[in-house]
Structures are given as structure tokens and as C-alpha cells.
Amino acid sequence: MTNVYPPLGSNDNPISRTQLQSDDDGFDSDLNTDMIMLLEENARLRALVTQLSSLVIKHVVDLK
């Protein structure tokens, strides 16, 4: 039984490296700046919620 997948770095790969690099499906090409700004704001808010949660938990533990 032979290996179906060639090892990494093998030259026997049927798909050339240039094909892999140029195969861009453009999954993010339809994201506009408003969507990107919204995602960045979402990430900032999540970080703040995490900080606030940590502070609340620390305060509750200190009270006990």
C-alpha cells in the first residue's frame, strides 16, 4: 500500500506551487470598510468584556 498524499516538500505534487499561490477565491473581497470597522470594534468590545469579567471575578474573590 502506498501513501496517497506525497510528503511535504516532495516534487511529486500534482498541483504546482504557483497554482496554489494564484488560487485566490476572494472570500474577503466583498468586505467593505464598514464591515471591517465593525469587526474591529467587535474585537475591542470583546477584549473589554474579558477585562471587565476578570475584574468582577477578582473583586468577588477578594470579598470572600
mmCIF file as Biopython writes it, N, C-alpha, C and O atoms, coordinates in Angstrom:
data_model
#
loop_
_atom_site.group_PDB
_atom_site.id
_atom_site.type_symbol
_atom_site.label_atom_id
_atom_site.label_alt_id
_atom_site.label_comp_id
_atom_site.label_asym_id
_atom_site.label_entity_id
_atom_site.label_seq_id
_atom_site.pdbx_PDB_ins_code
_atom_site.Cartn_x
_atom_site.Cartn_y
_atom_site.Cartn_z
_atom_site.occupancy
_atom_site.B_iso_or_equiv
_atom_site.auth_seq_id
_atom_site.auth_asym_id
_atom_site.pdbx_PDB_model_num
ATOM 1   N N  . MET A ? 1  ? 0.843   -1.161 0.000   1.0 0.0 1  A 1 
ATOM 2   C CA . MET A ? 1  ? 0.000   0.000  0.000   1.0 0.0 1  A 1 
ATOM 3   C C  . MET A ? 1  ? 0.898   1.237  0.000   1.0 0.0 1  A 1 
ATOM 4   O O  . MET A ? 1  ? 1.828   1.332  0.800   1.0 0.0 1  A 1 
ATOM 5   N N  . THR A ? 2  ? 0.619   2.174  -0.891  1.0 0.0 2  A 1 
ATOM 6   C CA . THR A ? 2  ? 1.425   3.385  -0.984  1.0 0.0 2  A 1 
ATOM 7   C C  . THR A ? 2  ? 0.709   4.549  -0.312  1.0 0.0 2  A 1 
ATOM 8   O O  . THR A ? 2  ? -0.502  4.521  -0.094  1.0 0.0 2  A 1 
ATOM 9   N N  . ASN A ? 3  ? 1.490   5.563  0.006   1.0 0.0 3  A 1 
ATOM 10  C CA . ASN A ? 3  ? 0.940   6.762  0.619   1.0 0.0 3  A 1 
ATOM 11  C C  . ASN A ? 3  ? 0.187   7.551  -0.447  1.0 0.0 3  A 1 
ATOM 12  O O  . ASN A ? 3  ? 0.739   7.855  -1.505  1.0 0.0 3  A 1 
ATOM 13  N N  . VAL A ? 4  ? -1.071  7.882  -0.169  1.0 0.0 4  A 1 
ATOM 14  C CA . VAL A ? 4  ? -1.897  8.615  -1.122  1.0 0.0 4  A 1 
ATOM 15  C C  . VAL A ? 4  ? -1.409  10.051 -1.250  1.0 0.0 4  A 1 
ATOM 16  O O  . VAL A ? 4  ? -1.427  10.626 -2.339  1.0 0.0 4  A 1 
ATOM 17  N N  . TYR A ? 5  ? -0.976  10.623 -0.142  1.0 0.0 5  A 1 
ATOM 18  C CA . TYR A ? 5  ? -0.520  12.001 -0.140  1.0 0.0 5  A 1 
ATOM 19  C C  . TYR A ? 5  ? 1.006   12.040 -0.130  1.0 0.0 5  A 1 
ATOM 20  O O  . TYR A ? 5  ? 1.631   11.409 0.722   1.0 0.0 5  A 1 
ATOM 21  N N  . PRO A ? 6  ? 1.610   12.765 -1.056  1.0 0.0 6  A 1 
ATOM 22  C CA . PRO A ? 6  ? 3.074   12.839 -1.058  1.0 0.0 6  A 1 
ATOM 23  C C  . PRO A ? 6  ? 3.551   13.626 0.154   1.0 0.0 6  A 1 
ATOM 24  O O  . PRO A ? 6  ? 2.831   14.497 0.643   1.0 0.0 6  A 1 
ATOM 25  N N  . PRO A ? 7  ? 4.745   13.337 0.646   1.0 0.0 7  A 1 
ATOM 26  C CA . PRO A ? 7  ? 5.258   14.076 1.802   1.0 0.0 7  A 1 
ATOM 27  C C  . PRO A ? 7  ? 5.489   15.538 1.450   1.0 0.0 7  A 1 
ATOM 28  O O  . PRO A ? 7  ? 5.677   15.894 0.286   1.0 0.0 7  A 1 
ATOM 29  N N  . LEU A ? 8  ? 5.469   16.380 2.486   1.0 0.0 8  A 1 
ATOM 30  C CA . LEU A ? 8  ? 5.706   17.801 2.263   1.0 0.0 8  A 1 
ATOM 31  C C  . LEU A ? 8  ? 7.085   18.004 1.660   1.0 0.0 8  A 1 
ATOM 32  O O  . LEU A ? 8  ? 8.048   17.344 2.048   1.0 0.0 8  A 1 
ATOM 33  N N  . GLY A ? 9  ? 7.168   18.909 0.723   1.0 0.0 9  A 1 
ATOM 34  C CA . GLY A ? 9  ? 8.436   19.188 0.076   1.0 0.0 9  A 1 
ATOM 35  C C  . GLY A ? 9  ? 8.729   18.256 -1.081  1.0 0.0 9  A 1 
ATOM 36  O O  . GLY A ? 9  ? 9.768   18.376 -1.731  1.0 0.0 9  A 1 
ATOM 37  N N  . SER A ? 10 ? 7.822   17.330 -1.343  1.0 0.0 10 A 1 
ATOM 38  C CA . SER A ? 10 ? 8.037   16.392 -2.436  1.0 0.0 10 A 1 
ATOM 39  C C  . SER A ? 10 ? 7.788   17.081 -3.768  1.0 0.0 10 A 1 
ATOM 40  O O  . SER A ? 10 ? 6.903   17.930 -3.878  1.0 0.0 10 A 1 
ATOM 41  N N  . ASN A ? 11 ? 8.551   16.723 -4.758  1.0 0.0 11 A 1 
ATOM 42  C CA . ASN A ? 11 ? 8.365   17.286 -6.097  1.0 0.0 11 A 1 
ATOM 43  C C  . ASN A ? 11 ? 7.321   16.530 -6.891  1.0 0.0 11 A 1 
ATOM 44  O O  . ASN A ? 11 ? 7.051   16.873 -8.042  1.0 0.0 11 A 1 
ATOM 45  N N  . ASP A ? 12 ? 6.726   15.504 -6.293  1.0 0.0 12 A 1 
ATOM 46  C CA . ASP A ? 12 ? 5.725   14.698 -6.985  1.0 0.0 12 A 1 
ATOM 47  C C  . ASP A ? 12 ? 4.318   15.270 -6.842  1.0 0.0 12 A 1 
ATOM 48  O O  . ASP A ? 12 ? 3.351   14.642 -7.271  1.0 0.0 12 A 1 
ATOM 49  N N  . ASN A ? 13 ? 4.194   16.437 -6.253  1.0 0.0 13 A 1 
ATOM 50  C CA . ASN A ? 13 ? 2.891   17.038 -6.036  1.0 0.0 13 A 1 
ATOM 51  C C  . ASN A ? 13 ? 2.263   17.388 -7.385  1.0 0.0 13 A 1 
ATOM 52  O O  . ASN A ? 13 ? 2.885   18.103 -8.171  1.0 0.0 13 A 1 
ATOM 53  N N  . PRO A ? 14 ? 1.045   16.906 -7.681  1.0 0.0 14 A 1 
ATOM 54  C CA . PRO A ? 14 ? 0.432   17.165 -8.981  1.0 0.0 14 A 1 
ATOM 55  C C  . PRO A ? 14 ? 0.006   18.630 -9.157  1.0 0.0 14 A 1 
ATOM 56  O O  . PRO A ? 14 ? -0.175  19.079 -10.289 1.0 0.0 14 A 1 
ATOM 57  N N  . ILE A ? 15 ? -0.154  19.369 -8.076  1.0 0.0 15 A 1 
ATOM 58  C CA . ILE A ? 15 ? -0.531  20.775 -8.171  1.0 0.0 15 A 1 
ATOM 59  C C  . ILE A ? 15 ? 0.720   21.618 -7.947  1.0 0.0 15 A 1 
ATOM 60  O O  . ILE A ? 15 ? 1.381   21.510 -6.914  1.0 0.0 15 A 1 
ATOM 61  N N  . SER A ? 16 ? 1.026   22.434 -8.903  1.0 0.0 16 A 1 
ATOM 62  C CA . SER A ? 16 ? 2.243   23.235 -8.786  1.0 0.0 16 A 1 
ATOM 63  C C  . SER A ? 16 ? 2.069   24.313 -7.723  1.0 0.0 16 A 1 
ATOM 64  O O  . SER A ? 16 ? 0.956   24.729 -7.404  1.0 0.0 16 A 1 
ATOM 65  N N  . ARG A ? 17 ? 3.186   24.742 -7.193  1.0 0.0 17 A 1 
ATOM 66  C CA . ARG A ? 17 ? 3.155   25.767 -6.141  1.0 0.0 17 A 1 
ATOM 67  C C  . ARG A ? 17 ? 2.573   27.075 -6.671  1.0 0.0 17 A 1 
ATOM 68  O O  . ARG A ? 17 ? 1.885   27.783 -5.935  1.0 0.0 17 A 1 
ATOM 69  N N  . THR A ? 18 ? 2.836   27.409 -7.935  1.0 0.0 18 A 1 
ATOM 70  C CA . THR A ? 18 ? 2.303   28.652 -8.483  1.0 0.0 18 A 1 
ATOM 71  C C  . THR A ? 18 ? 0.779   28.589 -8.594  1.0 0.0 18 A 1 
ATOM 72  O O  . THR A ? 18 ? 0.102   29.601 -8.411  1.0 0.0 18 A 1 
ATOM 73  N N  . GLN A ? 19 ? 0.237   27.408 -8.893  1.0 0.0 19 A 1 
ATOM 74  C CA . GLN A ? 19 ? -1.217  27.275 -8.932  1.0 0.0 19 A 1 
ATOM 75  C C  . GLN A ? 19 ? -1.812  27.483 -7.550  1.0 0.0 19 A 1 
ATOM 76  O O  . GLN A ? 19 ? -2.863  28.109 -7.413  1.0 0.0 19 A 1 
ATOM 77  N N  . LEU A ? 20 ? -1.154  26.966 -6.530  1.0 0.0 20 A 1 
ATOM 78  C CA . LEU A ? 20 ? -1.664  27.121 -5.177  1.0 0.0 20 A 1 
ATOM 79  C C  . LEU A ? 20 ? -1.615  28.583 -4.745  1.0 0.0 20 A 1 
ATOM 80  O O  . LEU A ? 20 ? -2.535  29.061 -4.081  1.0 0.0 20 A 1 
ATOM 81  N N  . GLN A ? 21 ? -0.564  29.290 -5.108  1.0 0.0 21 A 1 
ATOM 82  C CA . GLN A ? 21 ? -0.428  30.681 -4.716  1.0 0.0 21 A 1 
ATOM 83  C C  . GLN A ? 21 ? -1.383  31.587 -5.480  1.0 0.0 21 A 1 
ATOM 84  O O  . GLN A ? 21 ? -1.847  32.587 -4.932  1.0 0.0 21 A 1 
ATOM 85  N N  . SER A ? 22 ? -1.682  31.264 -6.714  1.0 0.0 22 A 1 
ATOM 86  C CA . SER A ? 22 ? -2.549  32.126 -7.508  1.0 0.0 22 A 1 
ATOM 87  C C  . SER A ? 22 ? -4.025  31.766 -7.360  1.0 0.0 22 A 1 
ATOM 88  O O  . SER A ? 22 ? -4.882  32.465 -7.901  1.0 0.0 22 A 1 
ATOM 89  N N  . ASP A ? 23 ? -4.335  30.702 -6.645  1.0 0.0 23 A 1 
ATOM 90  C CA . ASP A ? 23 ? -5.723  30.281 -6.477  1.0 0.0 23 A 1 
ATOM 91  C C  . ASP A ? 23 ? -6.342  31.040 -5.310  1.0 0.0 23 A 1 
ATOM 92  O O  . ASP A ? 23 ? -6.429  30.522 -4.197  1.0 0.0 23 A 1 
ATOM 93  N N  . ASP A ? 24 ? -6.767  32.265 -5.572  1.0 0.0 24 A 1 
ATOM 94  C CA . ASP A ? 24 ? -7.382  33.104 -4.549  1.0 0.0 24 A 1 
ATOM 95  C C  . ASP A ? 24 ? -8.873  33.139 -4.816  1.0 0.0 24 A 1 
ATOM 96  O O  . ASP A ? 24 ? -9.323  33.638 -5.847  1.0 0.0 24 A 1 
ATOM 97  N N  . ASP A ? 25 ? -9.642  32.596 -3.863  1.0 0.0 25 A 1 
ATOM 98  C CA . ASP A ? 25 ? -11.085 32.570 -4.068  1.0 0.0 25 A 1 
ATOM 99  C C  . ASP A ? 25 ? -11.743 33.899 -3.732  1.0 0.0 25 A 1 
ATOM 100 O O  . ASP A ? 25 ? -12.931 34.085 -3.994  1.0 0.0 25 A 1 
ATOM 101 N N  . GLY A ? 26 ? -10.990 34.820 -3.159  1.0 0.0 26 A 1 
ATOM 102 C CA . GLY A ? 26 ? -11.519 36.139 -2.882  1.0 0.0 26 A 1 
ATOM 103 C C  . GLY A ? 26 ? -12.607 36.144 -1.839  1.0 0.0 26 A 1 
ATOM 104 O O  . GLY A ? 26 ? -13.561 36.915 -1.949  1.0 0.0 26 A 1 
ATOM 105 N N  . PHE A ? 27 ? -12.490 35.294 -0.814  1.0 0.0 27 A 1 
ATOM 106 C CA . PHE A ? 27 ? -13.551 35.201 0.180   1.0 0.0 27 A 1 
ATOM 107 C C  . PHE A ? 27 ? -13.759 36.524 0.913   1.0 0.0 27 A 1 
ATOM 108 O O  . PHE A ? 27 ? -14.852 36.777 1.418   1.0 0.0 27 A 1 
ATOM 109 N N  . ASP A ? 28 ? -12.746 37.360 0.978   1.0 0.0 28 A 1 
ATOM 110 C CA . ASP A ? 28 ? -12.892 38.619 1.684   1.0 0.0 28 A 1 
ATOM 111 C C  . ASP A ? 28 ? -12.958 39.822 0.740   1.0 0.0 28 A 1 
ATOM 112 O O  . ASP A ? 28 ? -12.871 40.967 1.185   1.0 0.0 28 A 1 
ATOM 113 N N  . SER A ? 29 ? -13.109 39.572 -0.526  1.0 0.0 29 A 1 
ATOM 114 C CA . SER A ? 29 ? -13.117 40.671 -1.476  1.0 0.0 29 A 1 
ATOM 115 C C  . SER A ? 29 ? -14.378 41.515 -1.376  1.0 0.0 29 A 1 
ATOM 116 O O  . SER A ? 29 ? -14.367 42.672 -1.794  1.0 0.0 29 A 1 
ATOM 117 N N  . ASP A ? 30 ? -15.472 40.971 -0.832  1.0 0.0 30 A 1 
ATOM 118 C CA . ASP A ? 30 ? -16.711 41.728 -0.734  1.0 0.0 30 A 1 
ATOM 119 C C  . ASP A ? 30 ? -16.853 42.467 0.597   1.0 0.0 30 A 1 
ATOM 120 O O  . ASP A ? 30 ? -17.852 43.149 0.822   1.0 0.0 30 A 1 
ATOM 121 N N  . LEU A ? 31 ? -15.850 42.335 1.485   1.0 0.0 31 A 1 
ATOM 122 C CA . LEU A ? 31 ? -15.904 43.058 2.746   1.0 0.0 31 A 1 
ATOM 123 C C  . LEU A ? 31 ? -15.561 44.519 2.492   1.0 0.0 31 A 1 
ATOM 124 O O  . LEU A ? 31 ? -14.491 44.840 1.975   1.0 0.0 31 A 1 
ATOM 125 N N  . ASN A ? 32 ? -16.471 45.386 2.859   1.0 0.0 32 A 1 
ATOM 126 C CA . ASN A ? 32 ? -16.184 46.803 2.694   1.0 0.0 32 A 1 
ATOM 127 C C  . ASN A ? 32 ? -15.601 47.361 3.985   1.0 0.0 32 A 1 
ATOM 128 O O  . ASN A ? 32 ? -15.510 46.655 4.989   1.0 0.0 32 A 1 
ATOM 129 N N  . THR A ? 33 ? -15.213 48.613 3.955   1.0 0.0 33 A 1 
ATOM 130 C CA . THR A ? 33 ? -14.561 49.209 5.120   1.0 0.0 33 A 1 
ATOM 131 C C  . THR A ? 33 ? -15.493 49.275 6.314   1.0 0.0 33 A 1 
ATOM 132 O O  . THR A ? 33 ? -15.035 49.154 7.450   1.0 0.0 33 A 1 
ATOM 133 N N  . ASP A ? 34 ? -16.789 49.464 6.092   1.0 0.0 34 A 1 
ATOM 134 C CA . ASP A ? 34 ? -17.728 49.497 7.217   1.0 0.0 34 A 1 
ATOM 135 C C  . ASP A ? 34 ? -17.747 48.162 7.948   1.0 0.0 34 A 1 
ATOM 136 O O  . ASP A ? 34 ? -17.784 48.124 9.178   1.0 0.0 34 A 1 
ATOM 137 N N  . MET A ? 35 ? -17.722 47.085 7.205   1.0 0.0 35 A 1 
ATOM 138 C CA . MET A ? 35 ? -17.733 45.757 7.816   1.0 0.0 35 A 1 
ATOM 139 C C  . MET A ? 35 ? -16.430 45.517 8.587   1.0 0.0 35 A 1 
ATOM 140 O O  . MET A ? 35 ? -16.447 44.958 9.683   1.0 0.0 35 A 1 
ATOM 141 N N  . ILE A ? 36 ? -15.325 45.935 8.019   1.0 0.0 36 A 1 
ATOM 142 C CA . ILE A ? 36 ? -14.038 45.768 8.684   1.0 0.0 36 A 1 
ATOM 143 C C  . ILE A ? 36 ? -14.003 46.586 9.968   1.0 0.0 36 A 1 
ATOM 144 O O  . ILE A ? 36 ? -13.525 46.104 10.995  1.0 0.0 36 A 1 
ATOM 145 N N  . MET A ? 37 ? -14.502 47.817 9.922   1.0 0.0 37 A 1 
ATOM 146 C CA . MET A ? 37 ? -14.551 48.650 11.123  1.0 0.0 37 A 1 
ATOM 147 C C  . MET A ? 37 ? -15.451 48.019 12.183  1.0 0.0 37 A 1 
ATOM 148 O O  . MET A ? 37 ? -15.139 48.067 13.373  1.0 0.0 37 A 1 
ATOM 149 N N  . LEU A ? 38 ? -16.554 47.436 11.759  1.0 0.0 38 A 1 
ATOM 150 C CA . LEU A ? 38 ? -17.461 46.767 12.686  1.0 0.0 38 A 1 
ATOM 151 C C  . LEU A ? 38 ? -16.794 45.565 13.346  1.0 0.0 38 A 1 
ATOM 152 O O  . LEU A ? 38 ? -16.950 45.350 14.548  1.0 0.0 38 A 1 
ATOM 153 N N  . LEU A ? 39 ? -16.059 44.790 12.574  1.0 0.0 39 A 1 
ATOM 154 C CA . LEU A ? 39 ? -15.348 43.634 13.127  1.0 0.0 39 A 1 
ATOM 155 C C  . LEU A ? 39 ? -14.251 44.066 14.103  1.0 0.0 39 A 1 
ATOM 156 O O  . LEU A ? 39 ? -14.039 43.417 15.128  1.0 0.0 39 A 1 
ATOM 157 N N  . GLU A ? 40 ? -13.552 45.164 13.782  1.0 0.0 40 A 1 
ATOM 158 C CA . GLU A ? 40 ? -12.525 45.668 14.688  1.0 0.0 40 A 1 
ATOM 159 C C  . GLU A ? 40 ? -13.146 46.163 15.989  1.0 0.0 40 A 1 
ATOM 160 O O  . GLU A ? 40 ? -12.621 45.893 17.069  1.0 0.0 40 A 1 
ATOM 161 N N  . GLU A ? 41 ? -14.255 46.883 15.894  1.0 0.0 41 A 1 
ATOM 162 C CA . GLU A ? 41 ? -14.952 47.356 17.096  1.0 0.0 41 A 1 
ATOM 163 C C  . GLU A ? 41 ? -15.450 46.178 17.918  1.0 0.0 41 A 1 
ATOM 164 O O  . GLU A ? 41 ? -15.389 46.212 19.147  1.0 0.0 41 A 1 
ATOM 165 N N  . ASN A ? 42 ? -15.938 45.144 17.260  1.0 0.0 42 A 1 
ATOM 166 C CA . ASN A ? 42 ? -16.383 43.929 17.943  1.0 0.0 42 A 1 
ATOM 167 C C  . ASN A ? 42 ? -15.233 43.303 18.721  1.0 0.0 42 A 1 
ATOM 168 O O  . ASN A ? 42 ? -15.412 42.871 19.860  1.0 0.0 42 A 1 
ATOM 169 N N  . ALA A ? 43 ? -14.064 43.253 18.113  1.0 0.0 43 A 1 
ATOM 170 C CA . ALA A ? 43 ? -12.893 42.685 18.787  1.0 0.0 43 A 1 
ATOM 171 C C  . ALA A ? 43 ? -12.503 43.525 20.000  1.0 0.0 43 A 1 
ATOM 172 O O  . ALA A ? 43 ? -12.155 42.981 21.048  1.0 0.0 43 A 1 
ATOM 173 N N  . ARG A ? 44 ? -12.559 44.849 19.860  1.0 0.0 44 A 1 
ATOM 174 C CA . ARG A ? 44 ? -12.244 45.719 21.005  1.0 0.0 44 A 1 
ATOM 175 C C  . ARG A ? 44 ? -13.243 45.521 22.133  1.0 0.0 44 A 1 
ATOM 176 O O  . ARG A ? 44 ? -12.852 45.439 23.298  1.0 0.0 44 A 1 
ATOM 177 N N  . LEU A ? 45 ? -14.524 45.443 21.804  1.0 0.0 45 A 1 
ATOM 178 C CA . LEU A ? 45 ? -15.553 45.250 22.830  1.0 0.0 45 A 1 
ATOM 179 C C  . LEU A ? 45 ? -15.408 43.899 23.521  1.0 0.0 45 A 1 
ATOM 180 O O  . LEU A ? 45 ? -15.610 43.794 24.731  1.0 0.0 45 A 1 
ATOM 181 N N  . ARG A ? 46 ? -15.065 42.882 22.769  1.0 0.0 46 A 1 
ATOM 182 C CA . ARG A ? 46 ? -14.842 41.567 23.388  1.0 0.0 46 A 1 
ATOM 183 C C  . ARG A ? 46 ? -13.678 41.617 24.375  1.0 0.0 46 A 1 
ATOM 184 O O  . ARG A ? 46 ? -13.739 41.012 25.446  1.0 0.0 46 A 1 
ATOM 185 N N  . ALA A ? 47 ? -12.622 42.338 24.013  1.0 0.0 47 A 1 
ATOM 186 C CA . ALA A ? 47 ? -11.474 42.470 24.909  1.0 0.0 47 A 1 
ATOM 187 C C  . ALA A ? 47 ? -11.879 43.209 26.182  1.0 0.0 47 A 1 
ATOM 188 O O  . ALA A ? 47 ? -11.451 42.836 27.274  1.0 0.0 47 A 1 
ATOM 189 N N  . LEU A ? 48 ? -12.702 44.254 26.051  1.0 0.0 48 A 1 
ATOM 190 C CA . LEU A ? 48 ? -13.173 44.986 27.229  1.0 0.0 48 A 1 
ATOM 191 C C  . LEU A ? 48 ? -14.056 44.115 28.114  1.0 0.0 48 A 1 
ATOM 192 O O  . LEU A ? 48 ? -13.952 44.178 29.339  1.0 0.0 48 A 1 
ATOM 193 N N  . VAL A ? 49 ? -14.911 43.314 27.520  1.0 0.0 49 A 1 
ATOM 194 C CA . VAL A ? 49 ? -15.757 42.404 28.300  1.0 0.0 49 A 1 
ATOM 195 C C  . VAL A ? 49 ? -14.896 41.406 29.062  1.0 0.0 49 A 1 
ATOM 196 O O  . VAL A ? 49 ? -15.182 41.083 30.215  1.0 0.0 49 A 1 
ATOM 197 N N  . THR A ? 50 ? -13.861 40.930 28.427  1.0 0.0 50 A 1 
ATOM 198 C CA . THR A ? 50 ? -12.951 39.991 29.098  1.0 0.0 50 A 1 
ATOM 199 C C  . THR A ? 50 ? -12.266 40.659 30.285  1.0 0.0 50 A 1 
ATOM 200 O O  . THR A ? 50 ? -12.169 40.067 31.360  1.0 0.0 50 A 1 
ATOM 201 N N  . GLN A ? 51 ? -11.791 41.891 30.095  1.0 0.0 51 A 1 
ATOM 202 C CA . GLN A ? 51 ? -11.158 42.618 31.195  1.0 0.0 51 A 1 
ATOM 203 C C  . GLN A ? 51 ? -12.145 42.864 32.326  1.0 0.0 51 A 1 
ATOM 204 O O  . GLN A ? 51 ? -11.815 42.668 33.496  1.0 0.0 51 A 1 
ATOM 205 N N  . LEU A ? 52 ? -13.348 43.292 31.984  1.0 0.0 52 A 1 
ATOM 206 C CA . LEU A ? 52 ? -14.366 43.564 32.999  1.0 0.0 52 A 1 
ATOM 207 C C  . LEU A ? 52 ? -14.722 42.299 33.755  1.0 0.0 52 A 1 
ATOM 208 O O  . LEU A ? 52 ? -14.865 42.331 34.978  1.0 0.0 52 A 1 
ATOM 209 N N  . SER A ? 53 ? -14.866 41.196 33.060  1.0 0.0 53 A 1 
ATOM 210 C CA . SER A ? 53 ? -15.175 39.925 33.712  1.0 0.0 53 A 1 
ATOM 211 C C  . SER A ? 53 ? -14.077 39.533 34.691  1.0 0.0 53 A 1 
ATOM 212 O O  . SER A ? 53 ? -14.360 39.065 35.794  1.0 0.0 53 A 1 
ATOM 213 N N  . SER A ? 54 ? -12.833 39.722 34.288  1.0 0.0 54 A 1 
ATOM 214 C CA . SER A ? 54 ? -11.706 39.399 35.170  1.0 0.0 54 A 1 
ATOM 215 C C  . SER A ? 54 ? -11.727 40.269 36.425  1.0 0.0 54 A 1 
ATOM 216 O O  . SER A ? 54 ? -11.480 39.782 37.528  1.0 0.0 54 A 1 
ATOM 217 N N  . LEU A ? 55 ? -12.023 41.556 36.252  1.0 0.0 55 A 1 
ATOM 218 C CA . LEU A ? 55 ? -12.086 42.452 37.407  1.0 0.0 55 A 1 
ATOM 219 C C  . LEU A ? 55 ? -13.218 42.070 38.356  1.0 0.0 55 A 1 
ATOM 220 O O  . LEU A ? 55 ? -13.039 42.081 39.573  1.0 0.0 55 A 1 
ATOM 221 N N  . VAL A ? 56 ? -14.373 41.733 37.806  1.0 0.0 56 A 1 
ATOM 222 C CA . VAL A ? 56 ? -15.517 41.347 38.631  1.0 0.0 56 A 1 
ATOM 223 C C  . VAL A ? 56 ? -15.203 40.070 39.394  1.0 0.0 56 A 1 
ATOM 224 O O  . VAL A ? 56 ? -15.479 39.979 40.590  1.0 0.0 56 A 1 
ATOM 225 N N  . ILE A ? 57 ? -14.644 39.112 38.735  1.0 0.0 57 A 1 
ATOM 226 C CA . ILE A ? 57 ? -14.301 37.844 39.397  1.0 0.0 57 A 1 
ATOM 227 C C  . ILE A ? 57 ? -13.269 38.084 40.487  1.0 0.0 57 A 1 
ATOM 228 O O  . ILE A ? 57 ? -13.374 37.526 41.580  1.0 0.0 57 A 1 
ATOM 229 N N  . LYS A ? 58 ? -12.271 38.913 40.194  1.0 0.0 58 A 1 
ATOM 230 C CA . LYS A ? 58 ? -11.240 39.217 41.194  1.0 0.0 58 A 1 
ATOM 231 C C  . LYS A ? 58 ? -11.867 39.913 42.402  1.0 0.0 58 A 1 
ATOM 232 O O  . LYS A ? 58 ? -11.517 39.608 43.543  1.0 0.0 58 A 1 
ATOM 233 N N  . HIS A ? 59 ? -12.786 40.838 42.162  1.0 0.0 59 A 1 
ATOM 234 C CA . HIS A ? 59 ? -13.443 41.547 43.253  1.0 0.0 59 A 1 
ATOM 235 C C  . HIS A ? 59 ? -14.292 40.606 44.100  1.0 0.0 59 A 1 
ATOM 236 O O  . HIS A ? 59 ? -14.282 40.702 45.327  1.0 0.0 59 A 1 
ATOM 237 N N  . VAL A ? 60 ? -15.013 39.716 43.472  1.0 0.0 60 A 1 
ATOM 238 C CA . VAL A ? 60 ? -15.859 38.761 44.194  1.0 0.0 60 A 1 
ATOM 239 C C  . VAL A ? 60 ? -14.990 37.833 45.055  1.0 0.0 60 A 1 
ATOM 240 O O  . VAL A ? 60 ? -15.342 37.525 46.194  1.0 0.0 60 A 1 
ATOM 241 N N  . VAL A ? 61 ? -13.866 37.395 44.508  1.0 0.0 61 A 1 
ATOM 242 C CA . VAL A ? 61 ? -12.978 36.506 45.252  1.0 0.0 61 A 1 
ATOM 243 C C  . VAL A ? 61 ? -12.370 37.259 46.442  1.0 0.0 61 A 1 
ATOM 244 O O  . VAL A ? 61 ? -12.209 36.680 47.516  1.0 0.0 61 A 1 
ATOM 245 N N  . ASP A ? 62 ? -12.033 38.536 46.264  1.0 0.0 62 A 1 
ATOM 246 C CA . ASP A ? 62 ? -11.455 39.322 47.354  1.0 0.0 62 A 1 
ATOM 247 C C  . ASP A ? 62 ? -12.454 39.558 48.480  1.0 0.0 62 A 1 
ATOM 248 O O  . ASP A ? 62 ? -12.051 39.708 49.633  1.0 0.0 62 A 1 
ATOM 249 N N  . LEU A ? 63 ? -13.746 39.595 48.172  1.0 0.0 63 A 1 
ATOM 250 C CA . LEU A ? 63 ? -14.749 39.809 49.206  1.0 0.0 63 A 1 
ATOM 251 C C  . LEU A ? 63 ? -14.917 38.604 50.115  1.0 0.0 63 A 1 
ATOM 252 O O  . LEU A ? 63 ? -15.328 38.748 51.267  1.0 0.0 63 A 1 
ATOM 253 N N  . LYS A ? 64 ? -14.604 37.420 49.611  1.0 0.0 64 A 1 
ATOM 254 C CA . LYS A ? 64 ? -14.812 36.206 50.402  1.0 0.0 64 A 1 
ATOM 255 C C  . LYS A ? 64 ? -13.719 35.953 51.363  1.0 0.0 64 A 1 
ATOM 256 O O  . LYS A ? 64 ? -13.758 34.966 52.097  1.0 0.0 64 A 1 
#
